[in-house]
Amino acid sequence: MATNLRPLREAQGLTQYRLAKMSGVPQSTIWRIEAGEQDPGGSIAVALSDALGCSLDAFFDRTPPREAS
């Protein structure tokens, strides 16, 4: 599952190490997610998106469905 993790992190000038400290997610996990080797589970995605100050939709590069009119 693709994420916007690297661009979101880099846009804030954060290293993987700093994001790991802010989120409580191990740096090795952040590296594997950015490398496409691991999909973030729900609690990891929430921790990272909270630390980055973004929504889960932004984290996963997902456009929410539009409401029916």
N, C-alpha and C positions, 0 to 999 in steps of 0.2 A: 504494500500500500504506500503510495507516494505521499511525501509530506513536504511542506515548505520550511522544514526545520532549519536547514542551513541558511537560506536567504533571510529568514526572520532573525536568526541569531546574528548573522553578519551585519544586518541593517542596524542592529543595536550596538554593534562594536563589541560583542561578547565572544570570548573564547569558549571552546567546549568545556574547559575546566571551570570557568566562571559560571556558565549555565548549569553545570553539574552541582556546584555549590548552592546556587540559588534555588534549584528545583528539587534537590535530593535524589536525582537520577544519576547513576554512575556515569562517569565520562566515557567509559568503554561502551555503554549502551547508547549514548548519544552518537558516538562515532559509528556504531553499527547501523543505527537508524539512518544517519546521513549517507552512509555508504550503500544503503539499500539492502543490507544483510539481515535486518531485523525489522519487523513491523512493531510499532509501539502499541502496547495493550492500552486498555482504557485508562487505568490509573496513571500510567506513564505519560500518555498523551495529555491528560488533564494537568499533571504536574508541570510538564514542559510549556503548555499553552498558558497556564497561570503565570509561570515565571517570565514568559515573554510578553505577557499582557495582551494576548490575542484570543480570539474565539477558536473553538475547535474547528469551525468551518474554515477559518483562515489557516490554521495549522495544517489541515488536510487538503488545502487548496480546493475547497468544495463550495460551490454556489448553492445556497439553500433553495429548495423548490419554491416557486411562486405560488401564492395563494390563489385559489380559483375565484374569479370575480362573479 
